[in-house]
Amino acid sequence: MNDNDNYKSIIKTLLDSNFISLVKDVAKPVFTSDDLMRLLNVKENTLRNYRDNGYLGYTRLGDKIWYTQQDVLKFLNNPKLRHEQFA
């Protein structure tokens, strides 16, 4: 088994386990797209546009997209964007 196979195996194990939900429950350092759509009061297409244009950082694990608190804070503090709609 090579390093790439080991990496895939670890990711699969994490996705198949409750690891992500456990991390979320402990300190809420990770948000889902649904979380952010609700918090920012935006639709899925708007969130996708933010990601695609590089305004909002994210991590993709399998078919899920995750946002860290750092991703969200960096997005909210971006002076190029107008965030009055989020207040």
C-alpha positions, 0 to 999 in steps of 0.5 A: 500500500502506498502513501496515496492509498493510506491517505484515501483509507484515512479519509474514508475512515473519517468520513464513515465515522462520526469524527466530523460531527464530534468535532462540530459538537465540541467547539463548532470549529467547522460549518457546513454549507447549510450552516453558512446559508442559514447564518449569512441568510444567503442561497446555495448559489450565492455561497457557491459564487463566494467559493468560486470567486475565492472570497470564501475558503473551504475544504472538500472531503468527499462530496461534503464541503466544510468551512472553518471558523477561520474561513468564515472570519476571513470572509467576513473581514474581507474589505472587498465585500459589502457585508451590510446584508449580514448584519 
